[in-house]
């Protein structure tokens, strides 16, 4: 299963795994968010599961409204 994560920003805990494609980042200190919505929708339609934090950010950005109703259900 592919997990949809955002790139970590900041000085601490920079450890990062290999990414398939960069779809956005979130910096909680500066409160900056960048989302590549077409790429995120592509991966969600293909079955990628967002992590809890990413799911919260996508709900605030109203990205799930662009998906079909039967595709907006995640574990």
C-alpha positions in Angstrom: 0.0 0.0 0.0 1.2 3.5 -0.8 1.0 6.1 1.9 0.5 9.7 0.9 2.8 11.9 3.0 4.0 15.5 2.9 7.6 16.4 3.0 9.0 17.3 6.4 10.4 20.8 6.8 12.4 22.2 9.7 15.6 21.6 11.5 14.8 18.6 13.6 13.8 15.1 12.5 14.8 15.5 8.9 14.9 11.8 8.3 13.0 11.2 5.1 12.3 8.1 3.1 12.5 7.9 -0.7 9.5 9.5 -2.4 7.7 8.4 -5.5 6.7 11.9 -6.4 6.7 15.2 -4.4 3.1 16.2 -3.8 3.5 19.0 -1.3 5.0 20.1 2.0 3.9 21.4 5.4 5.9 23.6 7.8 4.1 23.8 11.1 6.5 26.4 12.5 5.9 28.9 9.7 2.4 27.6 9.1 3.1 27.1 5.4 1.4 24.5 3.2 1.9 23.7 -0.4 -0.3 21.0 -2.1 0.0 19.8 -5.6 -3.7 19.0 -5.8 -3.8 17.3 -9.3 -1.0 14.9 -8.2 -2.7 14.2 -4.8 -6.0 13.4 -6.6 -4.2 11.1 -9.0 -2.6 9.1 -6.2 -5.9 9.0 -4.2 -7.8 7.7 -7.2 -5.1 5.0 -7.7 -5.6 3.8 -4.1 -3.0 5.6 -2.0 -4.0 6.1 1.7 -3.2 9.5 3.3 -1.6 9.5 6.8 -3.6 11.0 9.6 -1.9 14.4 9.5 -2.2 14.6 5.7 -5.9 13.6 5.9 -6.5 16.5 8.3 -4.7 18.9 6.0 -6.6 17.7 2.9 -9.9 18.1 4.7 -9.1 21.7 5.7 -8.1 22.4 2.0 -11.3 20.7 0.9 -9.5 18.4 -1.5 -11.9 15.5 -0.8 -14.8 17.4 -2.3 -13.1 17.0 -5.7 -13.2 13.2 -5.4 -16.2 11.0 -6.2 -18.3 10.3 -3.1 -17.4 6.5 -3.1 -13.7 7.3 -3.3 -13.5 9.6 -0.3 -13.6 6.7 2.3 -10.2 5.9 3.9 -9.2 3.6 6.7 
